[in-house]
Amino acid sequence: MDFINHEVSKLNVTVRLCGMEEKFIINNIYPLYLHDLSEIWERKTNRYGVFENDDTRTLTEQNRVVFDIWWEHPNVLFPYLITVDDIPAGLIFVATSPFIPCPHYIDYYMNEFFLLRNYRGKGVGEEAERQIIGMMPGQWEVQTNPTERNERAKRFWRRTLNTCTNGKYSEELGHHPDAGEMLVFRFSTSSEKVSN
């Protein structure tokens, strides 16, 4: 743990809302995220090499149909860009009602969280999570694949939420309307400074 804290202290990690003028950066990163997920969810590309179940032919078409919604609903959907020393390092997509699977008890749903491999294991993900929940106090939910194929992400969320919430989070199996069984983490943050 000291190694991780020492590493991240040397890096300038920033999480910022990604506007339309920088959307192309997330468009560039997103296929790498889908590639990582394909191993966990055991998904293949369609016949055109795009990670979609239909006949989407290009990444541009995929972005238009599936992805652009994140910039069409300001103050409801929040596409964040993670940078390290001003270089793109990942993304975080946060949804609010009505775009969350269980809107009756949470304020924020961590829809996507992705860090490029070069930045993993250095405390960057934890620092990004600390920043995002610090900016958006309230009731949170994070869901991830519960299978053994996803052990790295499960360890990340347990360690990170334990640190960022002082161990005040819950974990249980739940059901996502589209993805099926998921491991669900819930926690609450206040407007006070999130734990370091």
C-alpha positions in Angstrom: 0.0 0.0 0.0 2.8 2.4 0.7 4.2 1.7 -2.8 0.8 2.7 -4.3 0.5 5.9 -2.3 4.2 6.8 -3.1 3.6 6.2 -6.9 0.4 8.3 -7.1 2.0 11.1 -5.1 4.4 11.6 -8.0 1.6 11.7 -10.6 -0.8 14.5 -11.3 -4.2 12.7 -11.5 -7.1 14.8 -12.6 -10.8 13.9 -13.2 -12.7 16.5 -15.2 -16.0 16.6 -17.0 -15.4 16.0 -20.7 -17.1 18.5 -22.9 -18.0 18.1 -26.6 -14.7 19.7 -27.7 -12.8 16.8 -26.0 -15.3 14.0 -26.7 -13.1 12.6 -29.4 -10.5 11.7 -26.7 -13.0 9.4 -25.0 -14.1 8.1 -28.4 -10.5 7.0 -28.9 -10.3 5.3 -25.5 -13.7 3.6 -25.4 -12.9 0.7 -27.8 -9.9 -0.2 -25.5 -12.4 -0.4 -22.7 -14.7 -2.6 -24.7 -11.8 -4.9 -25.6 -10.9 -5.3 -21.9 -14.6 -6.1 -21.0 -14.8 -8.7 -23.8 -12.5 -11.0 -21.8 -14.5 -10.6 -18.6 -18.0 -10.9 -20.3 -16.8 -13.4 -22.9 -18.1 -11.2 -25.8 -17.0 -11.3 -29.4 -17.1 -8.5 -32.0 -19.7 -8.6 -34.7 -18.7 -9.4 -38.3 -17.2 -6.0 -38.8 -14.9 -6.1 -35.7 -17.1 -3.8 -33.6 -18.1 -4.8 -30.0 -21.8 -4.7 -30.7 -24.5 -7.4 -31.0 -26.0 -5.9 -34.2 -24.5 -5.0 -37.6 -22.9 -1.7 -36.5 -20.1 -1.3 -39.1 -17.8 1.4 -37.8 -16.7 2.9 -34.5 -18.1 6.2 -35.7 -21.5 4.6 -36.1 -21.2 3.0 -32.7 -20.4 6.3 -31.1 -23.4 8.0 -32.7 -25.9 5.3 -31.8 -24.7 4.1 -28.3 -22.4 6.7 -27.0 -23.5 10.2 -27.9 -26.3 10.1 -25.3 -23.7 11.0 -22.7 -23.3 14.5 -24.1 -27.1 15.0 -24.8 -28.2 15.1 -21.2 -26.0 17.6 -19.2 -26.5 17.5 -15.4 -28.1 14.0 -15.7 -25.3 12.0 -17.4 -21.7 12.9 -16.6 -18.8 11.7 -18.9 -15.5 12.3 -17.1 -12.0 12.0 -18.5 -9.2 10.8 -16.2 -5.8 12.3 -17.1 -2.4 11.7 -15.6 0.1 14.5 -16.1 -2.3 15.9 -18.7 -2.3 12.6 -20.8 -5.6 10.7 -21.2 -5.6 7.7 -18.8 -9.2 6.6 -18.6 -12.8 7.5 -18.2 -15.6 7.5 -15.7 -19.3 7.7 -16.7 -21.7 8.6 -13.9 -25.5 8.4 -14.4 -28.4 9.8 -12.5 -32.1 9.2 -12.7 -33.8 8.3 -15.0 -30.7 6.5 -16.4 -29.9 4.3 -13.5 -31.2 0.7 -13.0 -32.5 1.3 -9.4 -33.4 5.0 -9.2 -35.5 4.7 -6.0 -32.5 4.6 -3.5 -29.4 6.0 -5.2 -28.3 9.4 -6.5 -25.3 8.3 -8.6 -24.6 5.1 -10.6 -21.1 4.3 -11.7 -22.0 3.3 -15.2 -18.4 2.9 -16.6 -15.0 3.1 -15.0 -11.9 2.4 -17.1 -8.2 2.9 -16.6 -5.6 2.3 -19.3 -3.3 -0.6 -18.4 -0.2 1.5 -18.0 -1.8 3.4 -15.1 -3.1 0.4 -13.2 -1.6 -0.7 -9.9 -0.2 2.8 -9.2 -3.0 4.3 -7.2 -4.4 6.3 -10.1 -7.8 4.5 -10.0 -8.2 5.0 -6.3 -7.3 8.7 -6.6 -9.8 9.1 -9.6 -12.5 7.4 -7.5 -11.7 9.7 -4.5 -12.0 12.8 -6.7 -15.3 11.7 -8.4 -17.1 10.8 -5.2 -15.8 14.0 -3.6 -17.3 16.1 -6.4 -20.7 14.3 -6.2 -21.8 13.7 -2.6 -24.8 11.4 -2.1 -25.9 7.7 -2.3 -23.8 5.7 -4.8 -24.0 2.3 -6.5 -21.2 0.5 -8.4 -21.9 -2.8 -10.1 -19.3 -5.2 -11.6 -19.2 -8.7 -13.0 -19.3 -11.2 -10.1 -17.4 -14.0 -11.9 -13.8 -15.3 -11.3 -12.8 -13.7 -14.6 -13.3 -10.3 -12.9 -11.2 -10.8 -9.8 -8.9 -7.8 -10.5 -11.9 -5.4 -10.6 -13.5 -6.9 -7.6 -10.3 -6.5 -5.6 -10.0 -2.9 -6.9 -13.5 -1.9 -5.8 -13.2 -3.6 -2.3 -9.8 -1.9 -1.7 -10.7 1.5 -3.1 -14.1 1.7 -1.4 -12.7 0.5 1.9 -10.1 3.3 1.7 -12.4 6.1 0.3 -15.3 5.4 2.6 -13.4 4.2 5.7 -15.0 0.8 5.2 -18.5 2.1 5.2 -19.9 0.4 2.1 -22.0 -2.7 1.5 -21.5 -5.5 -1.0 -24.1 -8.0 -2.2 -25.2 -9.9 -5.3 -27.9 -8.1 -7.3 -29.6 -8.1 -10.7 -29.0 -5.6 -13.5 -32.0 -5.5 -15.9 -29.6 -5.9 -18.9 -26.5 -7.5 -17.6 -28.0 -10.1 -15.2 -26.4 -11.0 -12.0 -23.9 -8.4 -10.7 -21.8 -7.7 -7.7 -23.3 -4.5 -6.2 -21.4 -2.0 -4.0 -23.3 0.8 -2.3 -22.0 3.6 -0.2 -22.8 7.2 0.8 -20.6 10.2 0.7 -21.1 13.7 2.2 -19.9 17.1 1.1 -17.1 16.7 3.7 -13.7 15.8 2.4 -13.4 12.2 1.2 -10.9 10.1 3.2 -7.2 10.1 2.0 
